[in-house]
């Protein structure tokens, strides 16, 4: 009987920990078009293949840039989100890049310096781009997606404290975490 107590206790403790870990998982998903403000040349574009029917983009310029240069304008989209629990959140963005000179945005969170989002080599198709790990307190945060290169499109954003999670397709928007 005594030999059974330890395994039973271990099972119970493991179960409780797993339940807690699962319950504490937060995913914050918002459509790129669910911005609270937008400034040109960032544009909302209708699309039958985009989640929610729209994406936002820095439209392609003619001639399209052939090298890394300064952004053509201050185009940006601004979001406010409500983070339910403090933690480290991985930032993911569902993006579509034109080419190697149209494959990034600037990402600015709260009043921290802007960082580059993207610069990967997947062109001409929608894919999830892994962004930075953000240390966020519970409460309201602001997210700005800014022009860095023309030909860059954004469909959705996802933040999760489950840092092992890798998104594969568009997800259900979580309106409870979006402040408009
Ligand atoms: Ca969308």
Backbone and ligand atoms as CSV (ligand in chain L), in Angstrom:
chain,resi,resn,atom,element,x,y,z
A,1,UNK,N,N,0.834,-1.205,0.000
A,1,UNK,CA,C,0.000,0.000,0.000
A,1,UNK,C,C,0.871,1.260,0.000
A,2,UNK,N,N,1.879,1.226,0.894
A,2,UNK,CA,C,2.745,2.395,1.022
A,2,UNK,C,C,3.480,2.679,-0.296
A,3,UNK,N,N,3.824,1.592,-1.013
A,3,UNK,CA,C,4.557,1.741,-2.276
A,3,UNK,C,C,3.719,2.460,-3.343
A,4,UNK,N,N,2.410,2.395,-3.164
A,4,UNK,CA,C,1.513,3.021,-4.149
A,4,UNK,C,C,1.352,4.525,-3.923
A,5,UNK,N,N,1.586,4.958,-2.700
A,5,UNK,CA,C,1.299,6.357,-2.350
A,5,UNK,C,C,2.131,7.344,-3.184
A,6,UNK,N,N,3.423,7.066,-3.295
A,6,UNK,CA,C,4.290,8.011,-4.017
A,6,UNK,C,C,3.885,8.145,-5.500
A,7,UNK,N,N,3.738,7.020,-6.238
A,7,UNK,CA,C,3.297,7.164,-7.642
A,7,UNK,C,C,1.961,7.876,-7.788
A,8,UNK,N,N,1.039,7.585,-6.883
A,8,UNK,CA,C,-0.287,8.227,-6.969
A,8,UNK,C,C,-0.143,9.730,-6.757
A,9,UNK,N,N,0.636,10.090,-5.743
A,9,UNK,CA,C,0.853,11.521,-5.471
A,9,UNK,C,C,1.521,12.210,-6.657
A,10,UNK,N,N,2.524,11.541,-7.233
A,10,UNK,CA,C,3.237,12.106,-8.381
A,10,UNK,C,C,2.292,12.338,-9.551
A,11,UNK,N,N,1.448,11.341,-9.794
A,11,UNK,CA,C,0.473,11.455,-10.889
A,11,UNK,C,C,-0.456,12.643,-10.659
A,12,UNK,N,N,-0.916,12.771,-9.407
A,12,UNK,CA,C,-1.839,13.866,-9.079
A,12,UNK,C,C,-1.160,15.221,-9.273
A,13,UNK,N,N,0.076,15.326,-8.768
A,13,UNK,CA,C,0.806,16.593,-8.861
A,13,UNK,C,C,1.065,16.940,-10.325
A,14,UNK,N,N,1.514,15.933,-11.112
A,14,UNK,CA,C,1.770,16.163,-12.543
A,14,UNK,C,C,0.501,16.623,-13.244
A,15,UNK,N,N,-0.599,15.950,-12.939
A,15,UNK,CA,C,-1.892,16.302,-13.540
A,15,UNK,C,C,-2.279,17.725,-13.230
A,16,UNK,N,N,-2.108,18.102,-11.959
A,16,UNK,CA,C,-2.460,19.461,-11.540
A,16,UNK,C,C,-1.585,20.485,-12.255
A,17,UNK,N,N,-0.284,20.180,-12.351
A,17,UNK,CA,C,0.644,21.101,-13.017
A,17,UNK,C,C,0.287,21.266,-14.486
A,18,UNK,N,N,-0.029,20.150,-15.136
A,18,UNK,CA,C,-0.401,20.197,-16.552
A,18,UNK,C,C,-1.669,21.014,-16.746
A,19,UNK,N,N,-2.650,20.788,-15.866
A,19,UNK,CA,C,-3.913,21.532,-15.943
A,19,UNK,C,C,-3.647,23.019,-15.788
A,20,UNK,N,N,-2.778,23.357,-14.826
A,20,UNK,CA,C,-2.465,24.750,-14.571
A,20,UNK,C,C,-1.768,25.374,-15.784
A,21,UNK,N,N,-0.788,24.626,-16.314
A,21,UNK,CA,C,-0.029,25.137,-17.463
A,21,UNK,C,C,-0.962,25.369,-18.651
A,22,UNK,N,N,-1.884,24.429,-18.867
A,22,UNK,CA,C,-2.808,24.549,-19.982
A,22,UNK,C,C,-3.729,25.750,-19.785
A,23,UNK,N,N,-4.256,25.868,-18.565
A,23,UNK,CA,C,-5.207,26.943,-18.273
A,23,UNK,C,C,-4.536,28.304,-18.408
A,24,UNK,N,N,-3.235,28.350,-18.125
A,24,UNK,CA,C,-2.540,29.641,-18.128
A,24,UNK,C,C,-2.073,30.043,-19.523
A,25,UNK,N,N,-2.277,29.183,-20.509
A,25,UNK,CA,C,-1.848,29.516,-21.864
A,25,UNK,C,C,-2.725,30.629,-22.435
A,26,UNK,N,N,-2.072,31.666,-22.922
A,26,UNK,CA,C,-2.813,32.792,-23.498
A,26,UNK,C,C,-2.437,32.930,-24.962
A,27,UNK,N,N,-3.445,33.081,-25.802
A,27,UNK,CA,C,-3.215,33.417,-27.206
A,27,UNK,C,C,-4.019,34.663,-27.533
A,28,UNK,N,N,-3.329,35.657,-27.994
A,28,UNK,CA,C,-3.986,36.904,-28.374
A,28,UNK,C,C,-3.878,37.002,-29.893
A,29,UNK,N,N,-5.014,36.959,-30.563
A,29,UNK,CA,C,-5.017,36.977,-32.031
A,29,UNK,C,C,-5.822,38.178,-32.504
A,30,UNK,N,N,-5.231,38.981,-33.380
A,30,UNK,CA,C,-6.036,40.050,-33.994
A,30,UNK,C,C,-5.740,40.172,-35.469
A,31,UNK,N,N,-6.780,40.536,-36.202
A,31,UNK,CA,C,-6.647,40.774,-37.630
A,31,UNK,C,C,-5.850,42.059,-37.839
A,32,UNK,N,N,-5.020,42.082,-38.877
A,32,UNK,CA,C,-4.252,43.288,-39.189
A,32,UNK,C,C,-5.183,44.475,-39.426
A,33,UNK,N,N,-6.382,44.168,-39.954
A,33,UNK,CA,C,-7.336,45.245,-40.258
A,33,UNK,C,C,-8.109,45.702,-39.016
A,34,UNK,N,N,-7.839,45.103,-37.853
A,34,UNK,CA,C,-8.504,45.521,-36.611
A,34,UNK,C,C,-7.690,46.606,-35.901
A,35,UNK,N,N,-7.075,47.486,-36.671
A,35,UNK,CA,C,-6.265,48.557,-36.090
A,35,UNK,C,C,-7.151,49.604,-35.439
A,36,UNK,N,N,-6.559,50.380,-34.526
A,36,UNK,CA,C,-7.311,51.524,-34.000
A,36,UNK,C,C,-6.944,52.791,-34.764
A,37,UNK,N,N,-5.832,52.770,-35.497
A,37,UNK,CA,C,-5.468,53.899,-36.371
A,37,UNK,C,C,-4.565,53.391,-37.486
A,38,UNK,N,N,-4.620,54.080,-38.627
A,38,UNK,CA,C,-3.767,53.708,-39.761
A,38,UNK,C,C,-3.313,54.994,-40.456
A,39,UNK,N,N,-2.074,54.996,-40.959
A,39,UNK,CA,C,-1.536,56.175,-41.658
A,39,UNK,C,C,-0.912,55.725,-42.967
A,40,UNK,N,N,-1.134,56.505,-44.034
A,40,UNK,CA,C,-0.616,56.175,-45.362
A,40,UNK,C,C,0.912,56.180,-45.346
A,41,UNK,N,N,1.529,55.331,-46.153
A,41,UNK,CA,C,0.921,54.550,-47.195
A,41,UNK,C,C,0.422,53.184,-46.748
A,42,UNK,N,N,0.385,52.911,-45.430
A,42,UNK,CA,C,-0.200,51.648,-44.995
A,42,UNK,C,C,-1.663,51.675,-45.429
A,43,UNK,N,N,-2.104,50.583,-46.061
A,43,UNK,CA,C,-3.409,50.542,-46.703
A,43,UNK,C,C,-4.130,49.258,-46.336
A,44,UNK,N,N,-5.444,49.343,-46.150
A,44,UNK,CA,C,-6.263,48.156,-45.930
A,44,UNK,C,C,-6.763,47.669,-47.286
A,45,UNK,N,N,-6.528,46.400,-47.585
A,45,UNK,CA,C,-6.852,45.854,-48.903
A,45,UNK,C,C,-7.772,44.651,-48.763
A,46,UNK,N,N,-8.838,44.646,-49.588
A,46,UNK,CA,C,-9.801,43.552,-49.586
A,46,UNK,C,C,-9.195,42.333,-50.291
A,47,UNK,N,N,-9.443,41.151,-49.743
A,47,UNK,CA,C,-8.898,39.934,-50.352
A,47,UNK,C,C,-9.744,38.732,-49.970
A,48,UNK,N,N,-10.048,37.903,-50.970
A,48,UNK,CA,C,-10.862,36.717,-50.690
A,48,UNK,C,C,-10.046,35.631,-49.990
A,49,UNK,N,N,-8.731,35.712,-50.053
A,49,UNK,CA,C,-7.914,34.673,-49.397
A,49,UNK,C,C,-7.432,35.099,-48.009
A,50,UNK,N,N,-7.627,36.370,-47.658
A,50,UNK,CA,C,-7.144,36.842,-46.351
A,50,UNK,C,C,-8.132,36.484,-45.245
A,51,UNK,N,N,-7.622,36.230,-44.081
A,51,UNK,CA,C,-8.466,36.003,-42.911
A,51,UNK,C,C,-9.247,37.285,-42.622
A,52,UNK,N,N,-10.542,37.161,-42.417
A,52,UNK,CA,C,-11.385,38.325,-42.155
A,52,UNK,C,C,-11.682,39.147,-43.403
A,53,UNK,N,N,-11.165,38.704,-44.561
A,53,UNK,CA,C,-11.470,39.385,-45.820
A,53,UNK,C,C,-10.555,40.549,-46.165
A,54,UNK,N,N,-9.579,40.852,-45.279
A,54,UNK,CA,C,-8.683,41.985,-45.525
A,54,UNK,C,C,-7.275,41.696,-45.030
A,55,UNK,N,N,-6.308,42.363,-45.613
A,55,UNK,CA,C,-4.975,42.463,-45.027
A,55,UNK,C,C,-4.574,43.930,-45.082
A,56,UNK,N,N,-3.450,44.268,-44.491
A,56,UNK,CA,C,-2.910,45.620,-44.666
A,56,UNK,C,C,-1.573,45.484,-45.382
A,57,UNK,N,N,-1.175,46.546,-46.058
A,57,UNK,CA,C,0.072,46.457,-46.832
A,57,UNK,C,C,0.706,47.821,-47.034
A,58,UNK,N,N,2.004,47.770,-47.309
A,58,UNK,CA,C,2.710,48.913,-47.886
A,58,UNK,C,C,2.745,48.596,-49.374
A,59,UNK,N,N,1.874,49.254,-50.163
A,59,UNK,CA,C,1.754,48.880,-51.575
A,59,UNK,C,C,3.082,48.998,-52.306
A,60,UNK,N,N,3.220,48.152,-53.289
A,60,UNK,CA,C,4.413,48.117,-54.133
A,60,UNK,C,C,4.578,49.454,-54.846
A,61,UNK,N,N,5.792,49.952,-54.862
A,61,UNK,CA,C,6.068,51.184,-55.607
A,61,UNK,C,C,6.684,50.800,-56.937
A,62,UNK,N,N,6.536,51.697,-57.901
A,62,UNK,CA,C,7.222,51.521,-59.185
A,62,UNK,C,C,8.139,52.702,-59.404
A,63,UNK,N,N,9.445,52.518,-59.549
A,63,UNK,CA,C,10.130,51.231,-59.476
A,63,UNK,C,C,10.248,50.737,-58.034
A,64,UNK,N,N,10.147,49.426,-57.852
A,64,UNK,CA,C,10.318,48.806,-56.547
A,64,UNK,C,C,11.789,48.887,-56.154
A,65,UNK,N,N,12.073,49.155,-54.888
A,65,UNK,CA,C,13.447,49.279,-54.417
A,65,UNK,C,C,14.269,48.032,-54.705
A,66,UNK,N,N,15.504,48.224,-55.091
A,66,UNK,CA,C,16.393,47.096,-55.387
A,66,UNK,C,C,17.452,46.919,-54.307
A,67,UNK,N,N,17.409,47.768,-53.311
A,67,UNK,CA,C,18.368,47.625,-52.220
A,67,UNK,C,C,17.729,48.148,-50.939
A,68,UNK,N,N,18.374,47.836,-49.816
A,68,UNK,CA,C,17.875,48.288,-48.527
A,68,UNK,C,C,18.028,49.805,-48.453
A,69,UNK,N,N,16.938,50.493,-48.265
A,69,UNK,CA,C,17.016,51.945,-48.154
A,69,UNK,C,C,16.077,52.428,-47.071
A,70,UNK,N,N,15.987,53.727,-46.904
A,70,UNK,CA,C,15.076,54.279,-45.908
A,70,UNK,C,C,13.642,54.085,-46.390
A,71,UNK,N,N,12.676,53.869,-45.486
A,71,UNK,CA,C,11.275,53.723,-45.906
A,71,UNK,C,C,10.803,54.955,-46.672
A,72,UNK,N,N,9.913,54.726,-47.658
A,72,UNK,CA,C,9.421,55.819,-48.484
A,72,UNK,C,C,8.524,56.787,-47.733
A,73,UNK,N,N,7.894,56.343,-46.631
A,73,UNK,CA,C,7.018,57.215,-45.854
A,73,UNK,C,C,6.807,56.634,-44.457
A,74,UNK,N,N,5.978,57.312,-43.688
A,74,UNK,CA,C,5.745,56.922,-42.287
A,74,UNK,C,C,4.509,56.022,-42.141
A,75,UNK,N,N,4.179,55.281,-43.213
A,75,UNK,CA,C,3.019,54.396,-43.184
A,75,UNK,C,C,3.044,53.471,-41.983
A,76,UNK,N,N,1.891,53.376,-41.298
A,76,UNK,CA,C,1.856,52.504,-40.114
A,76,UNK,C,C,0.422,52.175,-39.723
A,77,UNK,N,N,0.301,51.115,-38.936
A,77,UNK,CA,C,-0.978,50.749,-38.327
A,77,UNK,C,C,-0.732,50.588,-36.839
A,78,UNK,N,N,-1.726,51.041,-36.069
A,78,UNK,CA,C,-1.566,51.111,-34.622
A,78,UNK,C,C,-2.655,50.267,-33.944
A,79,UNK,N,N,-2.254,49.491,-32.938
A,79,UNK,CA,C,-3.171,48.570,-32.239
A,79,UNK,C,C,-3.020,48.759,-30.741
A,80,UNK,N,N,-4.113,48.498,-30.043
A,80,UNK,CA,C,-4.047,48.451,-28.580
A,80,UNK,C,C,-4.615,47.110,-28.133
A,81,UNK,N,N,-3.861,46.424,-27.284
A,81,UNK,CA,C,-4.322,45.125,-26.795
A,81,UNK,C,C,-4.311,45.092,-25.271
A,82,UNK,N,N,-5.118,44.159,-24.762
A,82,UNK,CA,C,-5.209,43.967,-23.311
A,82,UNK,C,C,-4.574,42.608,-23.023
A,83,UNK,N,N,-3.463,42.592,-22.324
A,83,UNK,CA,C,-2.784,41.338,-21.987
A,83,UNK,C,C,-3.314,40.859,-20.629
A,84,UNK,N,N,-3.893,39.634,-20.595
A,84,UNK,CA,C,-4.562,39.191,-19.362
A,84,UNK,C,C,-3.607,38.752,-18.255
A,85,UNK,N,N,-2.399,38.307,-18.626
A,85,UNK,CA,C,-1.458,37.817,-17.614
A,85,UNK,C,C,-0.046,38.189,-18.011
A,86,UNK,N,N,0.742,38.628,-17.057
A,86,UNK,CA,C,2.133,38.992,-17.325
A,86,UNK,C,C,2.914,37.771,-17.788
A,87,UNK,N,N,3.908,37.983,-18.648
A,87,UNK,CA,C,4.717,36.853,-19.085
A,87,UNK,C,C,5.555,37.204,-20.292
A,88,UNK,N,N,6.267,36.216,-20.796
A,88,UNK,CA,C,7.023,36.360,-22.035
A,88,UNK,C,C,6.150,35.879,-23.188
A,89,UNK,N,N,5.894,36.768,-24.110
A,89,UNK,CA,C,5.006,36.451,-25.228
A,89,UNK,C,C,5.787,36.450,-26.535
A,90,UNK,N,N,5.631,35.372,-27.308
A,90,UNK,CA,C,6.211,35.326,-28.649
A,90,UNK,C,C,5.297,36.072,-29.613
A,91,UNK,N,N,5.873,36.938,-30.421
A,91,UNK,CA,C,5.131,37.702,-31.419
A,91,UNK,C,C,5.202,36.971,-32.755
A,92,UNK,N,N,4.055,36.703,-33.358
A,92,UNK,CA,C,3.979,36.062,-34.676
A,92,UNK,C,C,3.167,36.943,-35.621
A,93,UNK,N,N,3.536,36.957,-36.878
A,93,UNK,CA,C,2.797,37.760,-37.855
A,93,UNK,C,C,2.585,36.948,-39.127
A,94,UNK,N,N,1.349,36.916,-39.599
A,94,UNK,CA,C,1.025,36.208,-40.846
A,94,UNK,C,C,1.257,37.185,-42.007
A,95,UNK,N,N,2.343,36.947,-42.740
A,95,UNK,CA,C,2.823,37.932,-43.720
A,95,UNK,C,C,2.917,37.354,-45.134
A,96,UNK,N,N,3.003,38.267,-46.081
A,96,UNK,CA,C,3.210,37.933,-47.493
A,96,UNK,C,C,4.241,38.923,-48.014
A,97,UNK,N,N,5.380,38.415,-48.443
A,97,UNK,CA,C,6.476,39.281,-48.905
A,97,UNK,C,C,6.575,39.250,-50.425
A,98,UNK,N,N,6.906,40.387,-50.983
A,98,UNK,CA,C,7.059,40.466,-52.435
A,98,UNK,C,C,8.379,39.836,-52.876
A,99,UNK,N,N,9.475,40.283,-52.278
A,99,UNK,CA,C,10.799,39.741,-52.594
A,99,UNK,C,C,11.769,40.138,-51.479
A,100,UNK,N,N,13.046,39.995,-51.714
A,100,UNK,CA,C,14.052,40.307,-50.702
A,100,UNK,C,C,14.133,41.784,-50.340
A,101,UNK,N,N,13.504,42.648,-51.155
A,101,UNK,CA,C,13.448,44.079,-50.836
A,101,UNK,C,C,12.028,44.486,-50.460
A,102,UNK,N,N,11.211,43.480,-50.133
A,102,UNK,CA,C,9.836,43.741,-49.690
A,102,UNK,C,C,9.439,42.651,-48.710
A,103,UNK,N,N,10.289,42.437,-47.698
A,103,UNK,CA,C,10.058,41.313,-46.786
A,103,UNK,C,C,10.222,41.694,-45.324
A,104,UNK,N,N,9.780,42.905,-44.967
A,104,UNK,CA,C,9.877,43.269,-43.550
A,104,UNK,C,C,8.977,44.450,-43.197
A,105,UNK,N,N,8.710,44.550,-41.907
A,105,UNK,CA,C,8.086,45.737,-41.299
A,105,UNK,C,C,8.966,46.138,-40.125
A,106,UNK,N,N,8.731,47.328,-39.615
A,106,UNK,CA,C,9.228,47.662,-38.287
A,106,UNK,C,C,8.121,47.336,-37.303
A,107,UNK,N,N,8.496,46.784,-36.173
A,107,UNK,CA,C,7.547,46.495,-35.092
A,107,UNK,C,C,7.956,47.316,-33.878
A,108,UNK,N,N,6.983,48.077,-33.378
A,108,UNK,CA,C,7.254,48.878,-32.182
A,108,UNK,C,C,6.233,48.507,-31.116
A,109,UNK,N,N,6.711,48.125,-29.941
A,109,UNK,CA,C,5.823,47.746,-28.837
A,109,UNK,C,C,5.992,48.765,-27.707
A,110,UNK,N,N,4.872,49.360,-27.301
A,110,UNK,CA,C,4.873,50.412,-26.268
A,110,UNK,C,C,5.897,51.493,-26.652
A,111,UNK,N,N,6.741,51.898,-25.703
A,111,UNK,CA,C,7.694,52.960,-26.068
A,111,UNK,C,C,9.099,52.408,-26.293
A,112,UNK,N,N,9.170,51.102,-26.555
A,112,UNK,CA,C,10.488,50.494,-26.818
A,112,UNK,C,C,10.936,50.824,-28.248
A,113,UNK,N,N,12.235,50.751,-28.519
A,113,UNK,CA,C,12.708,51.038,-29.880
A,113,UNK,C,C,12.125,50.042,-30.888
A,114,UNK,N,N,11.915,50.499,-32.107
A,114,UNK,CA,C,11.376,49.633,-33.160
A,114,UNK,C,C,12.391,48.544,-33.506
A,115,UNK,N,N,11.881,47.348,-33.784
A,115,UNK,CA,C,12.748,46.247,-34.233
A,115,UNK,C,C,12.269,45.788,-35.612
A,116,UNK,N,N,13.140,45.100,-36.329
A,116,UNK,CA,C,12.790,44.610,-37.663
A,116,UNK,C,C,12.040,43.289,-37.528
A,117,UNK,N,N,10.919,43.194,-38.242
A,117,UNK,CA,C,10.126,41.973,-38.283
A,117,UNK,C,C,10.224,41.409,-39.698
A,118,UNK,N,N,10.684,40.167,-39.831
A,118,UNK,CA,C,10.768,39.552,-41.152
A,118,UNK,C,C,12.195,39.363,-41.612
A,119,UNK,N,N,12.458,39.718,-42.857
A,119,UNK,CA,C,13.759,39.539,-43.507
A,119,UNK,C,C,14.040,38.065,-43.817
A,120,UNK,N,N,12.995,37.223,-43.767
A,120,UNK,CA,C,13.165,35.812,-44.124
A,120,UNK,C,C,13.034,35.665,-45.646
A,121,UNK,N,N,13.303,34.457,-46.129
A,121,UNK,CA,C,13.376,34.237,-47.576
A,121,UNK,C,C,12.175,33.556,-48.195
A,122,UNK,N,N,11.006,33.659,-47.541
A,122,UNK,CA,C,9.798,33.061,-48.125
A,122,UNK,C,C,9.007,34.151,-48.837
A,123,UNK,N,N,8.975,34.102,-50.155
A,123,UNK,CA,C,8.343,35.160,-50.942
A,123,UNK,C,C,7.081,34.659,-51.648
A,124,UNK,N,N,6.175,35.618,-51.900
A,124,UNK,CA,C,4.986,35.378,-52.738
A,124,UNK,C,C,4.039,34.320,-52.179
A,125,UNK,N,N,4.087,34.100,-50.857
A,125,UNK,CA,C,3.034,33.293,-50.241
A,125,UNK,C,C,2.881,33.665,-48.770
A,126,UNK,N,N,1.660,33.457,-48.272
A,126,UNK,CA,C,1.374,33.776,-46.879
A,126,UNK,C,C,2.065,32.772,-45.969
A,127,UNK,N,N,2.695,33.260,-44.935
A,127,UNK,CA,C,3.353,32.379,-43.958
A,127,UNK,C,C,3.508,33.128,-42.633
A,128,UNK,N,N,3.610,32.349,-41.568
A,128,UNK,CA,C,3.800,32.969,-40.239
A,128,UNK,C,C,5.265,33.330,-40.047
A,129,UNK,N,N,5.508,34.566,-39.687
A,129,UNK,CA,C,6.860,35.065,-39.447
A,129,UNK,C,C,7.062,35.186,-37.937
A,130,UNK,N,N,8.149,34.573,-37.463
A,130,UNK,CA,C,8.441,34.607,-36.034
A,130,UNK,C,C,9.060,35.940,-35.662
A,131,UNK,N,N,8.437,36.619,-34.706
A,131,UNK,CA,C,8.956,37.897,-34.231
A,131,UNK,C,C,9.656,37.730,-32.896
A,132,UNK,N,N,9.889,38.841,-32.218
A,132,UNK,CA,C,10.643,38.784,-30.969
A,132,UNK,C,C,9.835,38.208,-29.801
A,133,UNK,N,N,10.555,37.839,-28.749
A,133,UNK,CA,C,9.934,37.441,-27.493
A,133,UNK,C,C,9.769,38.722,-26.670
A,134,UNK,N,N,8.529,39.012,-26.272
A,134,UNK,CA,C,8.251,40.275,-25.589
A,134,UNK,C,C,7.912,40.018,-24.132
A,135,UNK,N,N,8.525,40.778,-23.278
A,135,UNK,CA,C,8.197,40.680,-21.861
A,135,UNK,C,C,7.087,41.692,-21.588
A,136,UNK,N,N,5.884,41.176,-21.319
A,136,UNK,CA,C,4.723,42.053,-21.186
A,136,UNK,C,C,4.087,41.907,-19.814
A,137,UNK,N,N,3.777,43.019,-19.203
A,137,UNK,CA,C,3.020,42.992,-17.969
A,137,UNK,C,C,1.543,42.858,-18.287
A,138,UNK,N,N,0.739,42.490,-17.299
A,138,UNK,CA,C,-0.705,42.444,-17.501
A,138,UNK,C,C,-1.208,43.866,-17.723
A,139,UNK,N,N,-2.186,44.008,-18.632
A,139,UNK,CA,C,-2.736,45.339,-18.893
A,139,UNK,C,C,-2.622,45.740,-20.349
A,140,UNK,N,N,-2.756,47.040,-20.600
A,140,UNK,CA,C,-2.828,47.562,-21.959
A,140,UNK,C,C,-1.434,47.770,-22.569
A,141,UNK,N,N,-1.304,47.363,-23.826
A,141,UNK,CA,C,-0.053,47.574,-24.564
A,141,UNK,C,C,-0.376,48.086,-25.957
A,142,UNK,N,N,0.561,48.855,-26.514
A,142,UNK,CA,C,0.371,49.344,-27.874
A,142,UNK,C,C,1.363,48.664,-28.809
A,143,UNK,N,N,0.879,48.374,-30.013
A,143,UNK,CA,C,1.696,47.724,-31.035
A,143,UNK,C,C,1.586,48.556,-32.307
A,144,UNK,N,N,2.723,48.909,-32.884
A,144,UNK,CA,C,2.718,49.638,-34.152
A,144,UNK,C,C,3.485,48.835,-35.194
A,145,UNK,N,N,2.855,48.649,-36.352
A,145,UNK,CA,C,3.507,48.023,-37.500
A,145,UNK,C,C,3.816,49.150,-38.476
A,146,UNK,N,N,5.091,49.347,-38.771
A,146,UNK,CA,C,5.511,50.499,-39.578
A,146,UNK,C,C,6.136,50.076,-40.892
A,147,UNK,N,N,6.045,50.983,-41.835
A,147,UNK,CA,C,6.679,50.792,-43.137
A,147,UNK,C,C,8.194,50.636,-42.989
A,148,UNK,N,N,8.719,49.610,-43.594
A,148,UNK,CA,C,10.178,49.483,-43.746
A,148,UNK,C,C,10.535,49.287,-45.206
A,149,UNK,N,N,9.652,48.501,-45.911
A,149,UNK,CA,C,9.880,48.218,-47.335
A,149,UNK,C,C,8.515,48.120,-48.026
A,150,UNK,N,N,8.460,48.503,-49.281
A,150,UNK,CA,C,7.203,48.362,-50.017
A,150,UNK,C,C,7.051,46.921,-50.505
A,151,UNK,N,N,5.795,46.506,-50.650
A,151,UNK,CA,C,5.520,45.134,-51.085
A,151,UNK,C,C,5.356,44.167,-49.926
A,152,UNK,N,N,5.180,44.693,-48.711
A,152,UNK,CA,C,5.014,43.858,-47.519
A,152,UNK,C,C,3.556,43.876,-47.075
A,153,UNK,N,N,2.992,42.693,-46.814
A,153,UNK,CA,C,1.582,42.563,-46.435
A,153,UNK,C,C,1.458,41.838,-45.101
A,154,UNK,N,N,0.418,42.191,-44.349
A,154,UNK,CA,C,0.170,41.575,-43.043
A,154,UNK,C,C,-1.311,41.226,-42.915
A,155,UNK,N,N,-1.609,39.972,-42.572
A,155,UNK,CA,C,-2.988,39.498,-42.456
A,155,UNK,C,C,-3.440,39.422,-40.990
A,156,UNK,N,N,-2.592,38.850,-40.134
A,156,UNK,CA,C,-2.963,38.624,-38.732
A,156,UNK,C,C,-1.739,38.740,-37.842
A,157,UNK,N,N,-1.991,38.975,-36.555
A,157,UNK,CA,C,-0.931,38.960,-35.551
A,157,UNK,C,C,-1.353,38.026,-34.426
A,158,UNK,N,N,-0.390,37.295,-33.880
A,158,UNK,CA,C,-0.679,36.408,-32.750
A,158,UNK,C,C,0.421,36.559,-31.711
A,159,UNK,N,N,0.015,36.695,-30.464
A,159,UNK,CA,C,0.975,36.710,-29.364
A,159,UNK,C,C,0.608,35.576,-28.425
A,160,UNK,N,N,1.593,34.809,-27.995
A,160,UNK,CA,C,1.290,33.727,-27.060
A,160,UNK,C,C,2.411,33.548,-26.053
A,161,UNK,N,N,1.997,33.203,-24.817
A,161,UNK,CA,C,2.989,32.901,-23.784
A,161,UNK,C,C,3.389,31.429,-23.837
A,162,UNK,N,N,2.775,30.673,-24.771
A,162,UNK,CA,C,3.208,29.301,-25.022
A,162,UNK,C,C,4.311,29.401,-26.081
A,163,UNK,N,N,5.539,29.518,-25.614
A,163,UNK,CA,C,6.646,29.848,-26.522
A,163,UNK,C,C,7.037,28.687,-27.433
A,164,UNK,N,N,6.473,27.479,-27.171
A,164,UNK,CA,C,6.773,26.350,-28.067
A,164,UNK,C,C,5.763,26.271,-29.214
A,165,UNK,N,N,4.688,27.043,-29.102
A,165,UNK,CA,C,3.623,26.956,-30.096
A,165,UNK,C,C,4.046,27.588,-31.432
A,166,UNK,N,N,3.798,26.869,-32.513
A,166,UNK,CA,C,4.117,27.387,-33.857
A,166,UNK,C,C,2.826,27.406,-34.671
A,167,UNK,N,N,2.332,28.587,-35.044
A,167,UNK,CA,C,1.087,28.639,-35.820
A,167,UNK,C,C,1.289,28.142,-37.254
A,168,UNK,N,N,0.248,27.539,-37.822
A,168,UNK,CA,C,0.355,27.031,-39.199
A,168,UNK,C,C,-0.622,27.728,-40.140
A,169,UNK,N,N,-1.773,28.103,-39.638
A,169,UNK,CA,C,-2.748,28.758,-40.505
A,169,UNK,C,C,-3.366,29.940,-39.765
A,170,UNK,N,N,-4.254,30.643,-40.430
A,170,UNK,CA,C,-4.927,31.773,-39.804
A,170,UNK,C,C,-5.728,31.284,-38.604
A,171,UNK,N,N,-5.863,32.137,-37.601
A,171,UNK,CA,C,-6.509,31.730,-36.364
A,171,UNK,C,C,-7.741,32.579,-36.085
A,172,UNK,N,N,-8.496,32.134,-35.081
A,172,UNK,CA,C,-9.710,32.852,-34.686
A,172,UNK,C,C,-9.313,34.116,-33.917
A,173,UNK,N,N,-9.837,35.244,-34.326
A,173,UNK,CA,C,-9.547,36.490,-33.621
A,173,UNK,C,C,-10.080,36.416,-32.192
A,174,UNK,N,N,-9.355,37.017,-31.247
A,174,UNK,CA,C,-9.785,37.032,-29.842
A,174,UNK,C,C,-10.187,38.460,-29.451
A,175,UNK,N,N,-11.458,38.834,-29.721
A,175,UNK,CA,C,-11.875,40.232,-29.520
A,175,UNK,C,C,-11.778,40.702,-28.074
A,176,UNK,N,N,-11.777,39.747,-27.129
A,176,UNK,CA,C,-11.710,40.148,-25.710
A,176,UNK,C,C,-10.392,40.818,-25.352
A,177,UNK,N,N,-9.373,40.648,-26.203
A,177,UNK,CA,C,-8.067,41.245,-25.906
A,177,UNK,C,C,-7.771,42.476,-26.775
A,178,UNK,N,N,-8.731,42.874,-27.596
A,178,UNK,CA,C,-8.490,44.003,-28.502
A,178,UNK,C,C,-9.212,45.245,-27.998
A,179,UNK,N,N,-8.491,46.342,-27.916
A,179,UNK,CA,C,-9.088,47.620,-27.545
A,179,UNK,C,C,-9.091,48.477,-28.795
A,180,UNK,N,N,-10.256,48.996,-29.165
A,180,UNK,CA,C,-10.321,49.796,-30.405
A,180,UNK,C,C,-10.377,51.273,-30.089
L,1,CA,CA,CA,-6.856,39.822,-41.952
